[in-house]
């Protein structure tokens, strides 16, 4: 039986003269949630796009569940065949479809029987707390509800891995906490492994056990969140450590 | 003196210069009036603001020669004869200004409206009302200039007013070569020269201002600014609008009223309308659909924001090519092909095709604007969800573009319905449109009949405009 894991081996990605990612290698194992943090433009979103199969690596290999899905210059497994769901940074909700249709279209593409489709869509909307809004358009619901809808769309196909590209940006603290709780519960219930990309160590601390710190396209440090919180020499984690100490001091 | 003699000679090059002088005068007049009015309308509140804007759209829906007929009636009434060559040139300037000034107003209005509320607030924090107004006018100038330039260039290929006032411009010369002298080769050469002149004159401005138009067109839609209140503007703007509407539209309209004071020739007018309504609708709608299809093709083919400037430049270049050149080229192509192509080249569809190509830039700009709002991540979301591209385009992109497509069909149809040059050159025998039938009978029919026909046309356009305005107001509410 194959292990549920994502493995990157010496992956490079370049955009023109800019080296977005270089010699990137890591593994995300089943049930261990990973956060990738780093400043803007360090290659975080590019990394998610490579895992999702939306871009191809220039060098290296990507394996999902022990199967080779991308090699240098080539996508072997199409994005929808990888067992990953992705919540986009801008959510990418289709504006002219209702909440229900936004989620249903994902399953419609998989030739699922109509009754089962309806059941699964309703289930996903229920899990994400937007079932009551099923007939509304994305523009007619709040930012937090849109975020939940994007989440419902990403999990409805029951992926093994859920990739989250800065999913909490622009949300108020209470909504953010609600959503984090919801994602954690979802991941637990559905056995989904999370890969979160963020520039905020607070979000990472809430959702992930493992952490990768990315700078200029390369991994600077990696390990468990607790270990890095204690020993990391990176400015972002030092700042985070200082902040926690100050708050506890109060 | 020698130049003056040459300028009013029968030489075609002189006719081009005469037409260019008219176009430049129209351009200057329209910008001088349209830029401040459009800018003020975009940022200040005053009574009747929306209604004035709607009324300004009327001249765009009516062929220019109808206003020329009205103006010539008023001149008759005032016993003013156009025996002076300069006066004869000023009359078309007046008529074309009624078409170009509203466009300048709309361009300045939209260019200013493309600024977000906070951007305008930032201007307001930096200086006085007058300073803000001057800055906003300066900002709107490139797009207003480019739009008005295109309108001015389009006057080069409109023979209507010139025919009525006895002003022989380039378009009139081409019409005479084709329809009176039956010298197709001459008409072709003249059309080619006119097209080259139009391109050479407008190309530097298109290259210069095209990127500005591109960035304004592709700017993200932002929250509109709140309208400001200014005592002077509130008091004077409605008066300026009323004066402008009276001057540009009211006078020719009164001229059309005069001959029908003793009775309408309604029977004949309705007979003509019924005889030509099917053709008019066919030409207009086929042009609308063809122009929109061309736009979809161009935008999809060259999709991508980096190529937007290329698309816009292409659209503007198509727009400046005189319609007579396109029509004459189609005639030449049709005559060089075998008879098996007659189903197209001798049909009404060829008129729709020519008009569709000519007005396709309007659709290209509208579709491009809407398509630029499509996020790349929508495609990515479809890919990761396994939604096929056919389903994606059918379920997501097509409905998203639908409002822009409907609007472009509507606008092109309205513009095409009032075009006479292309219809005159390409229509199958006897298949006149309504405006062409007015243009054809105006020389020989009674004043009363011509005026009735013109008023009927304006009345129908006004009804369409009111319906359109009603829908827009309801939608914005």
Boltz contact constraints between the chains, C-beta under 6 A:
constraints:
  - contact:
      token1: [A, 52]
      token2: [B, 384]
      max_distance: 6.0
  - contact:
      token1: [A, 54]
      token2: [B, 380]
      max_distance: 6.0
  - contact:
      token1: [A, 79]
      token2: [B, 383]
      max_distance: 6.0
  - contact:
      token1: [A, 79]
      token2: [B, 384]
      max_distance: 6.0
  - contact:
      token1: [A, 80]
      token2: [B, 384]
      max_distance: 6.0
  - contact:
      token1: [A, 80]
      token2: [B, 386]
      max_distance: 6.0
  - contact:
      token1: [A, 86]
      token2: [B, 384]
      max_distance: 6.0
  - contact:
      token1: [A, 88]
      token2: [B, 377]
      max_distance: 6.0
  - contact:
      token1: [A, 90]
      token2: [B, 377]
      max_distance: 6.0
  - contact:
      token1: [A, 92]
      token2: [B, 377]
      max_distance: 6.0
  - contact:
      token1: [A, 92]
      token2: [B, 378]
      max_distance: 6.0
  - contact:
      token1: [A, 92]
      token2: [B, 381]
      max_distance: 6.0
  - contact:
      token1: [A, 94]
      token2: [B, 396]
      max_distance: 6.0
  - contact:
      token1: [A, 96]
      token2: [B, 399]
      max_distance: 6.0
  - contact:
      token1: [A, 96]
      token2: [B, 400]
      max_distance: 6.0
  - contact:
      token1: [A, 105]
      token2: [B, 387]
      max_distance: 6.0
  - contact:
      token1: [A, 106]
      token2: [B, 385]
      max_distance: 6.0
  - contact:
      token1: [A, 109]
      token2: [B, 385]
      max_distance: 6.0
  - contact:
      token1: [A, 109]
      token2: [B, 386]
      max_distance: 6.0
  - contact:
      token1: [A, 109]
      token2: [B, 387]
      max_distance: 6.0
